Amino acid sequence: MEETSKLQAEAKPMIYPSNGKAKEALINEKQPEVRPVRGSALRQVLVAFVANIGTINTGMVFGFSAVAIPQMQMPNSTLPIDEDQASWIASLSSISTPIGCLLSGWMMDALGRRVALLLVEVPLLVGWLLIATAHNLPLLYAGRLFVGFGSGLVGAPARVYTAEATQPHLRGMLSALASLGVSFGVLLMYALGAALPSWRHGAGVSAAVPLVALVLAAVAAPETPSWLIAHGRPKEARCSLARLRGDVCDIDGELDQLTRGTSISAGDGKSRSDMAASKRQTEKPEPLIKTLFKKSSLWPLGILVAYFVIYQFSGVNAVTFYAVEVIRAAGIGGGDSDYLTAVAMGVVRLAATAAACILMRRMGRRPLTLISSIGCGVTMLGLAGSLAYLEPGDFSILSWLPIVCIFGFTITSTLGYLVVPWVMIGEVYPARVRGTLGGLTTCAAHLSVFAVVKTFPYLQHLLTRPGAFCFYGCVSLLGSIFFATLLPETKGRTLQEIEDYFTGVTPTLGPPKENKKKIKSKELNGSVPV
């Protein structure tokens, strides 16, 4: 008894400390360590830039025909072509692109996002070297097929990698870097066409881009945590998160979220999202083919395929691939100034893409899409009307209308059409089939590119040039109805929230009302206890 009383007496100061500092230490000991939810923005930005360098090639592939075809049609051309051959040079890259898109989906899911980023650069390098050294049409055609195949391979891995490697508050802006890369590639090719004596030199310079992308991806891009978790490699996933976020943020919390498949905005109670997450933990993974045919896969696939068809038949790539010819048809410039005007269009497109990257975070996907659909419709109809009614050599105030319409079309198409659907590829699909469905979507997108680019010369003969532009404008305006009705807003939502929405677990993409204050508080504080 005496010994027990002695022990209690000795323990008493520890339980009820009279010393103020000791009490404060005891309180602090009970407080959980607080770490920020958001990781290093710099790390995420840098790795996103590395992942998207390859997309510059896609823009260069798009812009090549606009530069090369007018040079090949000149009387002193070393490789003369007719109109039909010109249409094949412009469109052939889009034939092989869908094959690359389909293969890229398998590569991402089977080999990993990082390995896919490395392998996609090889056909691009081979293709540009073939074009640069081509002295006959078959070799040139082969080079175009190779670079088109590489463009198909690079699109989905760059976007999916960026979406999985970045956090929701940065994902929209950084996923738009792929579109920024494409726009920069178009500008770069237009500039090379204006500065260099031959399209061969431009192709040779272009070969350096995939080489740089290959080296930087090998050095600086870790595998994404989502893919590693999905393939049962949690330790490697934690190392990847540490590289992508820095080790001062709540890495374990994000890793736990990825492992359990729960949304960060779920409340303390058992919501439908919580129950769905618990169900996902206990169930065995479904066969891939079954997942592909579920509502959560087919619904977003249908929306995005329709999005790409509408935006392509709004005339975006008809203008991009035949930029110099469209400029000449509009009576803008003449001689070498045609190429300088094309460069100016490239600058405007690049600036608009950069603006779209910023607006993506502030405005969301739906408003930017409607700006594009309505803006492209109005400017295309304006271009059609000006070409139909203005006489050649007209120097009235209305003679400025074609150039205003062309540059207005470039700006409005870039703000939404050239950015939003590509960003959503990395957002709307279930994690298990995100690579496969991303490849299928980019496949459908580039089949639409081929259809538009190949048929543009024939559409001009059938409907006249103003009629062709009128057709594109009407498609874009009608597409506004589809976008306003069916396109969801994914801004600020986690990938799991988006998947739960398309599965039907949650009725909307907005956070639950009872959790809005908690979410806002977390975002303001930027930290969670661990």
C-alpha positions in Angstrom: 0.0 0.0 0.0 2.8 2.4 0.9 4.5 1.5 -2.4 1.3 2.2 -4.4 0.8 5.6 -2.6 4.4 6.4 -3.4 4.0 5.7 -7.1 0.8 7.7 -7.3 2.5 10.6 -5.6 5.4 10.5 -8.0 2.9 10.3 -11.0 0.8 13.2 -9.8 3.0 16.0 -11.0 3.1 14.5 -14.4 -0.7 14.4 -14.7 -1.4 17.8 -13.1 1.8 19.9 -13.7 2.0 23.0 -11.6 4.8 24.4 -13.8 3.3 26.5 -16.7 5.9 25.4 -19.2 5.3 21.8 -18.4 1.6 22.3 -18.9 2.2 23.9 -22.3 4.5 21.1 -23.3 1.8 18.6 -22.3 -0.8 20.4 -24.4 1.5 20.7 -27.3 2.3 17.0 -27.1 -1.4 16.2 -27.6 -1.8 18.6 -30.6 -1.4 16.8 -33.9 1.4 18.0 -36.2 -0.1 20.2 -38.9 1.2 19.9 -42.5 0.0 21.7 -45.6 -2.3 19.9 -48.0 -0.8 21.5 -51.0 2.6 20.4 -52.1 5.3 22.4 -53.9 3.8 24.3 -56.8 7.2 24.7 -58.4 7.9 21.0 -58.5 4.5 20.3 -60.1 4.9 23.0 -62.6 8.4 21.8 -63.6 7.4 18.2 -64.1 4.3 19.3 -66.0 6.5 21.3 -68.4 8.8 18.3 -68.9 5.9 16.0 -69.6 4.4 18.4 -72.2 7.6 19.2 -74.3 6.6 16.5 -76.7 3.3 18.2 -77.5 5.3 21.0 -79.3 5.9 18.4 -82.0 2.1 18.0 -82.5 1.9 21.8 -83.3 4.9 21.5 -85.6 3.2 18.6 -87.5 0.1 20.7 -87.8 1.9 23.8 -89.1 4.2 22.0 -91.5 1.8 21.7 -94.4 0.9 25.4 -94.2 4.6 26.2 -94.7 5.7 23.4 -97.0 2.8 23.2 -99.5 3.2 26.8 -100.9 6.9 26.2 -101.3 6.4 22.9 -103.1 3.9 24.5 -105.5 6.4 27.2 -106.6 7.8 26.8 -110.1 11.4 26.3 -108.9 10.4 23.6 -106.3 12.8 20.6 -106.0 9.7 18.5 -105.2 6.8 19.8 -107.2 3.2 18.7 -106.2 -0.3 19.2 -107.5 -3.5 20.0 -105.4 -4.3 16.3 -104.7 -0.8 15.5 -103.5 -0.9 18.7 -101.4 -4.0 17.4 -99.6 -2.3 14.1 -98.9 0.8 15.9 -97.5 -1.5 17.9 -95.2 -3.7 15.0 -94.1 -1.5 11.9 -94.0 -0.2 12.7 -90.6 -3.8 12.5 -89.3 -4.2 8.9 -90.7 -1.5 7.4 -88.6 -2.2 9.6 -85.5 -5.3 7.5 -84.4 -3.1 4.4 -84.5 -0.7 6.1 -82.1 -3.6 7.2 -79.9 -4.8 3.6 -79.5 -1.4 2.3 -78.8 -0.6 5.0 -76.3 -3.6 4.0 -74.2 -2.2 0.4 -73.9 1.3 1.7 -73.3 0.2 3.9 -70.4 -1.9 1.3 -68.6 0.5 -1.6 -69.2 4.0 0.0 -69.1 3.3 3.1 -67.1 2.9 6.8 -67.8 6.6 7.6 -67.6 7.7 4.8 -69.9 5.1 6.0 -72.4 6.5 9.5 -72.3 9.9 8.1 -73.2 8.9 5.8 -76.0 6.6 8.2 -77.8 9.5 10.4 -78.9 11.2 7.8 -81.0 8.9 7.8 -84.1 8.8 11.6 -84.0 12.6 11.8 -84.3 12.6 9.2 -87.1 9.8 11.0 -89.0 11.4 14.5 -88.9 14.7 13.1 -90.2 12.8 11.3 -93.0 11.1 14.5 -94.1 14.3 16.5 -93.9 16.1 14.1 -96.2 13.2 13.2 -98.5 13.9 13.6 -102.3 10.7 12.0 -103.5 7.1 11.9 -102.4 7.0 8.3 -101.0 9.8 9.2 -98.5 7.9 12.5 -97.6 4.7 10.6 -97.2 6.5 8.1 -94.9 7.9 10.9 -92.8 4.5 12.4 -92.4 3.1 9.1 -91.3 5.8 8.7 -88.7 5.4 12.1 -87.2 1.6 11.7 -87.2 2.0 8.3 -85.4 4.3 10.1 -82.9 1.8 12.9 -82.4 -0.9 10.3 -81.6 1.4 8.6 -79.1 2.4 11.8 -77.3 -1.0 13.4 -76.7 -2.7 11.2 -74.1 0.4 10.4 -72.0 1.3 14.0 -71.6 -2.2 15.0 -70.5 -2.8 11.9 -68.3 0.6 12.2 -66.7 0.0 15.9 -65.9 -3.5 15.2 -64.5 -2.2 12.4 -62.2 1.0 14.2 -61.1 -0.6 17.5 -60.1 -3.1 18.5 -57.4 -6.6 19.8 -58.1 -5.9 23.5 -57.6 -3.1 23.3 -60.3 -4.4 20.5 -62.5 -6.6 22.6 -64.8 -4.0 25.2 -65.5 -1.1 22.7 -65.9 -3.1 20.2 -68.0 -3.6 23.1 -70.4 0.2 23.1 -71.0 -0.3 20.5 -73.7 -2.4 22.9 -75.7 0.1 25.6 -75.0 2.8 23.3 -76.4 0.7 22.6 -79.6 0.2 26.3 -80.1 3.9 27.0 -79.6 4.7 24.3 -82.1 2.5 25.9 -84.7 4.1 29.3 -84.1 7.6 27.8 -84.2 6.9 26.0 -87.6 5.4 29.2 -89.1 8.4 31.1 -87.9 10.8 28.6 -89.4 8.9 28.8 -92.7 9.4 32.5 -92.7 13.0 32.5 -91.6 14.6 29.5 -93.4 15.0 29.0 -97.1 13.4 25.6 -97.4 10.9 23.4 -95.6 13.7 20.8 -95.3 15.6 23.0 -92.9 12.5 23.4 -90.8 12.1 19.6 -90.6 15.7 19.2 -89.6 15.3 21.7 -86.7 12.1 20.0 -85.7 14.0 16.8 -85.0 15.7 18.4 -82.0 12.4 18.7 -80.1 11.7 15.0 -79.5 15.4 14.5 -78.6 15.2 17.1 -75.8 11.9 15.8 -74.6 13.3 12.3 -74.3 16.3 13.3 -72.3 14.4 15.5 -69.9 11.6 13.0 -69.3 14.2 10.3 -68.5 15.9 12.6 -65.9 13.1 14.6 -64.3 9.7 12.7 -64.6 8.9 10.1 -61.9 6.2 7.5 -62.5 2.8 8.9 -61.3 1.5 7.8 -57.8 -1.9 6.8 -59.2 -0.4 4.3 -61.6 1.9 2.9 -59.0 -0.9 2.5 -56.5 -3.1 0.8 -59.1 -0.3 -1.7 -59.7 0.3 -2.5 -56.1 3.5 -0.5 -55.5 2.7 1.8 -52.5 6.3 2.3 -51.4 7.3 3.6 -54.9 4.1 5.7 -54.9 5.2 7.4 -51.7 8.7 8.1 -53.1 7.0 9.5 -56.3 4.7 11.8 -54.2 7.8 13.0 -52.2 9.5 14.0 -55.5 6.3 15.7 -56.9 5.1 17.5 -53.7 8.2 17.9 -51.5 8.3 16.1 -48.1 6.9 19.0 -46.0 3.3 18.5 -47.1 0.8 15.8 -46.1 2.2 13.0 -48.3 0.7 10.2 -46.2 -2.7 11.8 -46.3 -2.7 12.0 -50.1 -1.3 8.5 -50.4 -4.0 7.2 -48.1 -6.6 9.0 -50.3 -5.2 7.5 -53.5 -5.1 4.0 -51.8 -8.7 4.1 -50.5 -10.0 6.0 -53.6 -11.9 8.5 -51.3 -12.5 12.1 -52.1 -10.7 14.7 -50.0 -14.0 16.7 -49.7 -15.8 13.8 -48.0 -17.2 14.8 -44.6 -16.9 13.1 -41.2 -20.2 11.2 -41.7 -20.9 8.2 -43.9 -21.8 9.8 -47.2 -22.6 7.9 -50.4 -19.1 8.7 -51.5 -17.7 7.1 -48.3 -19.8 3.9 -48.8 -18.6 3.7 -52.5 -15.0 4.0 -51.3 -15.5 1.2 -48.7 -17.1 -0.9 -51.4 -14.1 -0.3 -53.7 -11.7 -1.4 -51.0 -13.4 -4.7 -50.4 -14.2 -5.6 -54.0 -11.8 -7.3 -56.4 -10.8 -5.2 -59.5 -13.2 -5.7 -62.4 -11.9 -7.1 -65.7 -10.7 -4.3 -68.0 -13.3 -4.9 -70.7 -16.1 -4.8 -68.2 -14.9 -1.5 -66.9 -14.7 -0.1 -70.4 -18.4 -0.7 -71.0 -19.7 0.7 -67.7 -21.7 4.0 -67.6 -18.8 5.7 -65.8 -16.7 5.1 -69.0 -19.2 5.4 -71.8 -20.8 8.6 -70.7 -17.7 10.8 -70.5 -16.4 9.0 -73.7 -19.5 10.0 -75.6 -19.4 13.6 -74.4 -15.7 14.1 -75.3 -15.9 12.4 -78.7 -18.9 14.6 -79.6 -16.9 17.6 -78.3 -14.0 16.8 -80.6 -16.2 16.2 -83.7 -18.0 19.6 -83.2 -14.8 21.6 -82.7 -13.0 20.0 -85.6 -15.9 20.7 -88.0 -15.9 24.3 -86.8 -12.9 24.7 -89.1 -10.1 25.0 -86.6 -7.6 22.8 -88.3 -8.7 23.7 -91.8 -7.4 27.2 -91.0 -4.3 25.8 -89.2 -3.2 23.3 -91.9 -3.9 25.7 -94.8 -3.0 29.0 -93.0 -1.1 30.6 -95.8 -3.7 29.7 -98.4 -6.6 31.0 -96.2 -4.6 34.2 -95.7 -4.2 34.6 -99.5 -7.8 33.8 -100.1 -8.8 36.6 -97.7 -6.7 39.1 -99.6 -4.4 39.7 -96.6 -0.8 40.5 -97.4 1.0 39.1 -100.5 4.3 37.5 -101.3 6.5 36.9 -98.2 4.0 38.8 -96.0 1.7 35.8 -96.2 4.2 33.9 -94.0 4.6 36.9 -91.7 0.8 37.1 -91.3 0.8 33.4 -90.5 3.5 34.0 -87.9 1.3 36.8 -86.4 -1.5 34.3 -86.2 0.8 31.9 -84.4 1.7 34.5 -81.9 -1.9 35.4 -81.3 -2.7 31.7 -80.9 0.1 31.2 -78.4 -0.9 34.2 -76.4 -4.6 33.1 -76.3 -3.5 29.6 -75.2 -1.5 31.1 -72.3 -4.5 33.2 -71.4 -6.7 30.0 -71.5 -4.3 28.3 -69.1 -5.0 31.1 -66.6 -8.7 31.4 -67.3 -9.1 27.6 -67.0 -8.4 27.9 -63.2 -10.6 31.0 -62.8 -13.6 30.4 -65.1 -13.8 26.6 -65.6 -14.4 24.4 -68.6 -18.0 25.3 -69.6 -17.7 29.1 -70.0 -14.5 28.8 -72.1 -16.2 26.2 -74.3 -19.2 28.4 -74.9 -16.9 31.4 -75.7 -15.3 29.2 -78.4 -18.5 27.7 -79.9 -20.3 31.1 -80.2 -17.2 33.1 -81.1 -16.0 30.6 -83.8 -19.5 30.5 -85.3 -19.8 34.2 -85.5 -16.3 34.8 -86.9 -16.6 32.0 -89.5 -19.9 33.4 -90.7 -18.4 36.9 -90.9 -15.4 35.5 -92.9 -17.8 33.7 -95.2 -19.9 36.9 -95.8 -16.8 39.1 -96.3 -15.4 36.7 -98.9 -18.7 36.4 -100.7 -19.5 40.1 -101.0 -16.1 42.0 -101.0 -14.6 42.6 -104.4 -10.8 42.0 -104.9 -8.9 45.2 -104.4 -11.7 46.7 -102.2 -10.0 49.2 -99.9 -13.0 50.4 -98.0 -13.4 50.0 -94.2 -15.0 46.6 -94.8 -11.8 45.3 -96.4 -10.6 44.9 -92.8 -13.4 42.4 -92.0 -11.6 39.3 -93.2 -8.5 39.9 -91.1 -10.6 40.8 -88.1 -12.6 37.5 -88.5 -9.5 35.3 -89.0 -7.8 36.7 -85.9 -11.0 36.7 -83.9 -11.5 33.1 -84.9 -7.9 32.2 -83.8 -8.5 33.8 -80.4 -11.9 32.4 -79.7 -11.1 28.9 -80.9 -8.0 28.7 -78.8 -9.6 29.9 -75.5 -11.9 26.8 -75.3 -11.8 24.4 -78.2 -8.0 23.9 -78.3 -7.6 23.6 -74.5 -10.7 22.3 -72.7 -11.3 18.9 -74.2 -7.7 18.0 -74.0 -7.6 18.9 -70.3 -10.8 16.8 -69.7 -9.2 13.7 -71.2 -7.1 13.5 -68.0 -10.0 14.2 -65.7 -13.2 12.4 -66.6 -12.3 8.7 -67.0 -12.1 6.1 -64.3 -8.5 5.6 -63.1 -8.4 1.9 -64.1 -9.1 2.7 -67.8 -7.9 6.3 -68.0 -5.1 5.5 -70.3 -7.1 3.3 -72.6 -10.0 5.7 -72.9 -7.6 8.6 -73.2 -6.1 6.9 -76.2 -9.5 6.1 -77.7 -10.6 9.8 -77.3 -7.5 11.2 -78.9 -7.9 8.6 -81.7 -11.4 9.9 -82.4 -10.1 13.5 -82.2 -7.4 12.9 -84.9 -9.8 11.0 -87.1 -11.9 14.1 -87.1 -8.7 16.2 -87.9 -8.1 13.9 -90.9 -11.7 14.2 -92.2 -11.6 18.0 -92.0 -8.1 18.5 -93.4 -8.6 16.1 -96.3 -12.0 17.3 -97.3 -11.3 21.1 -97.0 -10.1 21.5 -100.6 -13.1 19.4 -101.9 -15.6 21.3 -99.7 -14.4 24.5 -101.3 -15.0 23.1 -104.7 -18.4 21.8 -103.7 -19.8 24.8 -101.7 -17.3 27.5 -102.8 -14.8 28.9 -100.3 -17.4 31.2 -98.5 -19.8 28.3 -98.4 -17.3 26.1 -96.7 -16.6 28.7 -94.0 -20.4 29.2 -93.6 -20.8 25.4 -93.0 -18.1 25.5 -90.3 -19.7 28.5 -88.6 -23.1 26.8 -88.5 -21.6 23.6 -87.0 -20.0 25.6 -84.2 -23.1 27.6 -83.3 -25.3 24.4 -83.2 -22.6 22.8 -81.0 -23.3 25.5 -78.4 -26.6 23.8 -77.6 -24.8 20.5 -76.9 -22.2 22.1 -74.7 -24.7 24.2 -72.7 -26.9 21.1 -72.1 -24.4 18.2 -71.5 -20.9 19.4 -70.7 -20.1 19.0 -67.0 -18.0 21.5 -65.0 -14.9 19.7 -63.6 -13.1 22.8 -62.3 -11.7 22.3 -58.8 -13.0 18.7 -58.4 -10.8 15.8 -57.5 -10.4 12.9 -59.9 -12.4 10.7 -57.5 -15.3 13.2 -57.3 -15.5 13.3 -61.1 -15.5 9.5 -61.3 -18.2 9.3 -58.6 -20.3 11.8 -60.6 -20.2 9.8 -63.8 -20.8 6.5 -61.9 -24.0 8.1 -60.4 -22.7 7.9 -56.8 -23.1 11.7 -56.5 -25.8 13.6 -58.4 -23.7 16.7 -59.2 -20.0 17.7 -59.3 -20.5 20.3 -56.6 -19.4 19.4 -53.0 -22.1 18.4 -50.5 -23.8 21.4 -48.9 -22.9 20.4 -45.4 -19.2 20.2 -46.3 -18.8 23.5 -48.1 -17.8 25.5 -45.0 -15.3 22.8 -44.0 -13.8 22.6 -47.5 -13.5 26.4 -47.7 -11.9 26.5 -44.3 -9.3 23.9 -45.3 -8.5 25.7 -48.5 -8.0 29.0 -46.7 -5.8 27.4 -44.0 -4.0 25.3 -46.6 -3.3 22.6 -44.0 -4.6 19.5 -42.3 -3.6 17.7 -39.1 -1.6 14.5 -39.5 
